[in-house]
């Protein structure tokens, strides 16, 4: 019986991406690109953290084993470009302990590399392949161990200069080209992200149904993690935030160890990672199943701000437009609720709103939860284009203070969804998780039998 694990992703998207990167390198003068994968990390003593490949490496190869690197040689045209994988050797003894390995021959055939070698040959091959090349494309400064290997290879080539060999005259940051590529998703990526979003939306629904006063935040977190894994997500995309009451006013709260109390809100920021792609959803709902008046006021304000931001997402808009749209709604609402004083223009100019809303409304989303891609081009915000994916996540966080109406103390609300830019606007791929107050209360009421 074949021991090779079932792999459903076709290699062609990865091959196309490597060809595109080679073309971008040629346009900038050519050379060789080095993209290593992430190292394995010890959790304690002889236990490793669950392994996840480097996002750039995975994006170009689809290969998920540790101890691997990609060398991409940009030839004079696509036909002369070569992608060379270095990976662990095929080892029957280690497979008994650790599971299946492709080995160089299996990886070359499965993932459409022009060549593949064992990782032990990497250093010698690197020096050989960078000789007489115009540039080395590498993410220098990202990993000190790889920086040292690159420096050793460069010095080896320089040491052979009297035999006519030349080291690359330039070292270019390959991340700049890859970030631009990763910013616009292809069909395969969007299909995976939509599925990850459906799974994550289902996890938030499960959490709403499960939540009751007296349970602990970590019990709700367990329901989220169960739903992620049950439907195929390999990991949570980030450490879940399950923040009841005042904890919701701590933006990156991850303690998740407090009891949930009737009358408080619960803010959950959590998403699953599927096939190396992240989902990112935040929902805020009442532990007891019904919003109080002040809670509903803050919630509806944030929801209105999110609606304004979503309406601003379209091709030709820029990255800051959704934030600016949300900010105007939030600032006016803070004035109306007596959280702030003054005119809308004055509040925006002074940035006094940052007391209650201190983060941006969006970030790119993809293989990383804060995905690759520049937010500005020169002095201008990046324009939005179809197949870009970004989050829309306004919030309002009210800590106790003498000049703040007590009815609003410890109310923290964030509503976050994932948006794919389309030709006519955007598609909210996380919309299955309810957002409206009536829908949330109905779901929680039904879960408790009315």
DAGISUL-V774597 format. One record per backbone hydrogen bond with DSSP energy under -0.5 kcal/mol. CO is the residue of the C=O (numbers start at 1). NH is the residue of the N-H. If there is no record, write none. Layout:
{{CO;NH} {CO;NH}}
//
This chain:
{{10;13} {11;14} {11;15} {12;16} {13;17} {14;18} {15;19} {16;20} {17;21} {18;22} {19;23} {20;24} {21;25} {22;26} {23;27} {24;28} {25;28} {25;30} {26;29} {31;74} {32;137} {33;72} {35;70} {41;49} {44;47} {47;43} {47;44} {54;58} {55;59} {56;60} {57;61} {58;62} {68;37} {69;86} {70;35} {71;73} {71;84} {72;33} {72;74} {73;75} {73;82} {74;31} {77;80} {77;81} {78;81} {82;73} {82;84} {83;114} {83;115} {84;71} {85;117} {86;69} {87;119} {91;95} {92;96} {93;96} {93;97} {94;98} {95;99} {102;106} {103;107} {104;108} {105;109} {106;110} {107;111} {108;112} {108;113} {115;85} {117;87} {118;121} {119;122} {121;125} {122;126} {123;127} {124;128} {125;129} {126;130} {127;131} {130;133} {134;169} {134;170} {135;32} {135;137} {136;138} {136;172} {137;34} {138;140} {139;142} {143;147} {144;148} {145;149} {146;150} {147;151} {148;152} {149;153} {150;154} {151;155} {152;156} {153;157} {154;158} {155;159} {157;160} {158;161} {160;163} {160;165} {161;164} {166;132} {170;136} {170;172} {172;138} {172;174} {173;176} {173;177} {174;178} {175;179} {176;180} {177;181} {178;182} {179;183} {180;184} {181;184} {183;185} {186;190} {187;191} {188;192} {189;193} {190;194} {191;195} {192;196} {193;197} {194;198} {195;199} {196;200} {197;201} {198;202} {199;203} {200;204} {201;205} {202;206} {203;207} {204;208} {205;209} {206;210} {207;211} {212;215} {215;260} {216;219} {216;220} {217;221} {218;222} {219;223} {220;224} {221;225} {222;226} {223;227} {224;228} {225;229} {226;230} {227;231} {228;231} {228;233} {229;232} {235;273} {240;242} {241;269} {242;244} {243;267} {244;247} {245;248} {246;249} {247;250} {249;251} {250;253} {258;217} {260;214} {261;264} {264;287} {265;245} {266;268} {266;285} {267;243} {267;269} {268;270} {268;283} {269;241} {270;281} {271;237} {271;238} {272;274} {272;279} {273;234} {273;235} {274;277} {277;274} {281;270} {282;416} {283;268} {285;266} {286;289} {292;296} {293;297} {294;298} {295;299} {296;300} {297;301} {298;302} {299;303} {300;304} {301;305} {302;306} {303;307} {304;308} {305;309} {306;310} {307;311} {308;312} {309;312} {310;313} {312;314} {314;317} {317;384} {318;321} {318;322} {320;324} {321;325} {322;326} {323;327} {324;328} {325;329} {326;330} {327;331} {328;332} {329;333} {330;334} {331;335} {332;336} {333;337} {334;339} {334;340} {335;338} {343;347} {344;348} {345;349} {346;350} {347;351} {347;352} {347;353} {351;354} {352;355} {353;356} {353;357} {356;397} {361;393} {363;391} {364;371} {366;278} {368;366} {369;371} {375;382} {376;378} {377;380} {380;377} {382;319} {384;316} {385;388} {387;185} {388;421} {389;365} {390;419} {392;417} {394;415} {396;413} {397;399} {398;410} {398;411} {401;404} {405;408} {406;409} {408;411} {410;412} {411;398} {413;396} {416;282} {417;392} {418;429} {418;430} {419;390} {419;421} {420;427} {421;387} {422;315} {422;425} {425;422} {427;420} {427;429} {428;431} {430;433} {432;434} {436;440} {437;441} {438;442} {439;443} {440;444} {441;445} {442;446} {443;447} {444;448} {445;450} {446;449}}
//
